[in-house]
Amino acid sequence: MWDDVQQALKEKRYELVLSGQEVNQLIEKAEGQLDPAVYDLVQLNLLKITNTPLTNLSKDLARLVNLTNLVLQNNRLDGLPGTLGDLEKLKFLDVSSNRLTCLPPSLSHHITLTTLNVTGNQLTELPSFQKCVSLSVLDVRHNQLSEFPDVCYSSLSFLSEVRVANNLVQQVPVAVVDLPALKLLDVAHNNIKIVPGELSDTPKLKVIPRPEFALSPERKCGEEILSAKLFV
């Protein structure tokens, strides 16, 4: 058993932070995995593993039933266990700067999650977030997404920030105006040419980059939609 893990078990710690050269060597010796005893730390509220050669997590992650914060920045993760969605108390998930190409579908049913950061991965698609009713911040920058995240529902009443910059998105859906708490929409450096003119009716919303709403209506899909140029 790793020393840090053994100490955490002995002291019944609520937080475990794994990083540094010694941890890297242990993970490499374990072929990119964690000490299985990590999943015995059922009292943990915070698990933070950063800047390591970690490549995968066990499905036993679900045993950490009290976990509220999971930070896995800058590792080598190429996937996440489907049991991630079983962490019923999880509020903050940061898996930025890894090698993820997809997220587990179970994440789409996570009603307690408030912040999701998946920046700097290789994601080409995302699960629906329609049922993530507590979500307030969604950060999916620097991926390979071609479609806007599925978040345009009035039931997502806490969602205040949607960051989609540096992807391959081509269109911002008109329904984004249905998000009652949205304050920041970052769609810079995508393939978007126009944004819905309806966004001009939401003065409290900050759109990055700032578009101009000064064009005549454009007919699209059989209906009149006021659109505006998006300068990137």
C-alpha positions as CSV (number, residue, x, y, z in Angstrom):
1,M,0.0,0.0,0.0
2,W,1.2,3.5,-0.9
3,D,2.4,5.5,2.1
4,D,0.0,8.4,1.4
5,V,-3.0,6.1,1.1
6,Q,-2.1,4.1,4.2
7,Q,-1.8,7.4,6.2
8,A,-5.1,8.6,4.9
9,L,-6.8,5.3,5.9
10,K,-5.2,5.4,9.4
11,E,-6.2,9.0,10.0
12,K,-9.6,8.7,8.2
13,R,-8.9,11.7,6.2
14,Y,-11.5,13.5,4.2
15,E,-9.0,14.7,1.5
16,L,-6.4,13.0,-0.5
17,V,-4.0,14.8,-2.8
18,L,-1.6,12.7,-5.0
19,S,1.1,14.5,-7.0
20,G,4.8,14.7,-7.4
21,Q,7.7,12.5,-8.5
22,E,7.2,9.8,-5.9
23,V,3.5,9.4,-6.9
24,N,4.5,9.4,-10.5
25,Q,6.9,6.5,-10.0
26,L,4.3,4.5,-8.0
27,I,1.7,5.0,-10.8
28,E,4.1,4.0,-13.5
29,K,5.0,0.9,-11.5
30,A,1.3,0.1,-11.3
31,E,1.0,0.5,-15.1
32,G,-0.9,3.7,-15.0
33,Q,-3.3,2.8,-12.2
34,L,-3.9,3.8,-8.6
35,D,-3.3,1.8,-5.5
36,P,-6.5,-0.3,-5.1
37,A,-6.7,0.8,-1.5
38,V,-7.6,4.4,-2.7
39,Y,-11.1,3.0,-3.3
40,D,-11.3,2.0,0.3
41,L,-11.2,5.6,1.5
42,V,-15.0,5.8,1.6
43,Q,-14.9,8.9,3.9
44,L,-13.2,11.1,1.2
45,N,-14.8,14.3,0.2
46,L,-11.9,15.4,-2.1
47,L,-9.7,13.3,-4.3
48,K,-7.1,15.3,-6.3
49,I,-4.6,13.7,-8.6
50,T,-2.7,16.1,-10.9
51,N,0.3,16.0,-13.2
52,T,0.8,12.2,-13.2
53,P,1.0,9.3,-15.7
54,L,-2.4,8.0,-14.5
55,T,-4.2,6.4,-17.5
56,N,-7.4,4.9,-16.0
57,L,-9.6,4.7,-13.0
58,S,-11.2,1.5,-11.6
59,K,-15.0,1.0,-11.6
60,D,-14.5,0.8,-7.9
61,L,-14.5,4.6,-7.9
62,A,-18.2,4.2,-7.1
63,R,-17.2,3.1,-3.6
64,L,-16.2,6.7,-2.7
65,V,-19.8,7.5,-1.9
66,N,-19.0,10.7,0.0
67,L,-16.9,12.3,-2.8
68,T,-18.0,15.8,-3.6
69,N,-14.9,17.1,-5.4
70,L,-12.9,15.0,-8.0
71,V,-9.9,16.8,-9.6
72,L,-7.9,14.9,-12.2
73,Q,-6.0,17.6,-14.0
74,N,-3.2,17.0,-16.4
75,N,-2.9,13.3,-16.3
76,R,-3.1,10.7,-19.2
77,L,-6.6,9.5,-18.7
78,D,-8.1,8.1,-22.0
79,G,-11.4,7.1,-20.4
80,L,-13.5,7.4,-17.3
81,P,-15.4,4.5,-15.6
82,G,-19.2,4.3,-16.2
83,T,-19.6,4.1,-12.4
84,L,-18.7,7.8,-12.2
85,G,-22.4,8.6,-12.5
86,D,-22.9,6.6,-9.3
87,L,-21.2,9.2,-7.1
88,E,-24.4,10.8,-5.9
89,K,-22.8,13.5,-3.9
90,L,-20.3,14.7,-6.6
91,K,-20.5,18.4,-7.2
92,F,-17.2,19.4,-8.8
93,L,-15.5,17.4,-11.6
94,D,-12.3,18.6,-13.3
95,V,-10.8,16.2,-15.8
96,S,-9.0,18.9,-17.9
97,S,-5.9,18.3,-19.8
98,N,-6.2,14.6,-20.3
99,R,-6.7,12.4,-23.4
100,L,-10.4,11.8,-23.2
101,T,-12.3,11.1,-26.4
102,C,-15.7,10.7,-24.7
103,L,-17.5,10.9,-21.4
104,P,-19.5,8.1,-19.7
105,P,-23.2,8.4,-20.5
106,S,-24.0,8.0,-16.8
107,L,-22.8,11.5,-16.3
108,S,-25.9,12.8,-18.1
109,H,-28.0,11.8,-15.1
110,H,-26.0,13.5,-12.5
111,I,-28.4,15.8,-10.6
112,T,-25.9,17.1,-8.0
113,L,-23.1,18.1,-10.3
114,T,-22.5,21.9,-10.3
115,T,-19.2,22.3,-12.2
116,L,-17.8,20.3,-15.1
117,N,-14.4,21.1,-16.6
118,V,-13.3,19.0,-19.5
119,T,-11.0,21.5,-21.3
120,G,-8.0,20.3,-23.2
121,N,-9.1,16.8,-24.1
122,Q,-9.9,15.2,-27.5
123,L,-13.7,15.0,-27.1
124,T,-15.7,14.8,-30.3
125,E,-19.1,14.5,-28.6
126,L,-20.8,15.0,-25.2
127,P,-23.7,13.3,-23.4
128,S,-26.9,15.3,-22.9
129,F,-26.9,17.4,-19.8
130,Q,-30.7,17.9,-19.7
131,K,-31.0,16.1,-16.4
132,C,-28.0,17.8,-14.7
133,V,-30.3,20.3,-13.0
134,S,-27.7,21.6,-10.6
135,L,-25.1,22.4,-13.3
136,S,-23.9,26.0,-13.1
137,V,-20.6,26.0,-15.0
138,L,-19.8,23.9,-18.1
139,D,-16.3,24.3,-19.6
140,V,-15.6,22.3,-22.7
141,R,-12.9,24.5,-24.3
142,H,-10.1,23.1,-26.5
143,N,-11.7,19.9,-27.7
144,Q,-12.9,18.7,-31.1
145,L,-16.6,19.2,-30.7
146,S,-18.6,19.9,-33.8
147,E,-22.0,20.5,-32.0
148,F,-23.0,22.8,-29.3
149,P,-23.5,21.1,-25.9
150,D,-27.0,19.8,-25.2
151,V,-27.8,22.2,-22.4
152,C,-30.5,24.4,-23.8
153,Y,-33.3,23.6,-21.4
154,S,-35.1,26.0,-19.0
155,S,-34.9,23.3,-16.3
156,L,-31.1,24.0,-16.1
157,S,-32.0,27.1,-14.0
158,F,-28.5,27.4,-12.4
159,L,-26.4,27.2,-15.6
160,S,-24.6,30.6,-15.7
161,E,-21.5,29.9,-17.7
162,V,-21.0,27.9,-20.9
163,R,-17.5,27.9,-22.4
164,V,-17.1,26.3,-25.8
165,A,-14.2,28.2,-27.2
166,N,-11.6,26.5,-29.5
167,N,-13.7,23.7,-30.9
168,L,-15.3,23.0,-34.3
169,V,-18.9,24.1,-33.5
170,Q,-20.7,25.6,-36.4
171,Q,-23.9,26.9,-34.9
172,V,-25.3,28.3,-31.7
173,P,-28.9,27.1,-31.1
174,V,-31.6,29.6,-30.7
175,A,-32.8,27.7,-27.6
176,V,-29.7,28.9,-25.7
177,V,-31.9,31.9,-24.7
178,D,-34.0,29.4,-22.7
179,L,-31.3,29.2,-20.1
180,P,-32.6,31.6,-17.4
181,A,-29.4,32.1,-15.5
182,L,-26.9,32.3,-18.4
183,K,-24.4,35.2,-17.9
184,L,-21.4,34.1,-20.0
185,L,-21.3,32.3,-23.4
186,D,-17.8,31.8,-24.8
187,V,-17.9,30.5,-28.4
188,A,-14.6,32.1,-29.6
189,H,-12.5,30.3,-32.2
190,N,-15.0,27.9,-33.6
191,N,-16.5,27.7,-37.1
192,I,-19.5,29.8,-36.2
193,K,-20.4,32.4,-38.8
194,I,-23.7,33.7,-37.3
195,V,-25.4,33.7,-33.9
196,P,-29.1,33.9,-33.3
197,G,-30.4,37.5,-33.1
198,E,-32.5,36.5,-30.1
199,L,-29.3,36.8,-28.0
200,S,-29.6,40.5,-28.5
201,D,-32.7,40.4,-26.3
202,T,-30.7,39.2,-23.3
203,P,-28.7,42.3,-22.2
204,K,-27.3,40.5,-19.1
205,L,-25.6,37.9,-21.3
206,K,-22.0,38.4,-22.2
207,V,-21.1,36.7,-25.5
208,I,-17.4,36.1,-26.4
209,P,-16.5,37.3,-28.9
210,R,-19.0,40.1,-29.1
211,P,-21.3,39.8,-32.1
212,E,-23.1,42.6,-33.9
213,F,-26.9,42.3,-34.2
214,A,-27.5,44.6,-37.1
215,L,-28.4,42.3,-40.0
216,S,-31.7,41.8,-41.7
217,P,-33.6,38.5,-41.0
218,E,-32.2,35.4,-42.7
219,R,-34.5,32.6,-43.8
220,K,-33.3,29.2,-42.5
221,C,-35.2,25.9,-42.2
222,G,-38.4,27.6,-43.3
223,E,-38.6,30.2,-40.5
224,E,-37.4,33.7,-40.0
225,I,-34.4,33.8,-37.7
226,L,-32.7,37.1,-37.0
227,S,-28.9,36.4,-37.1
228,A,-25.8,38.4,-36.7
229,K,-22.2,38.1,-37.8
230,L,-19.8,36.7,-35.3
231,F,-16.3,38.2,-35.4
232,V,-13.5,35.8,-34.3
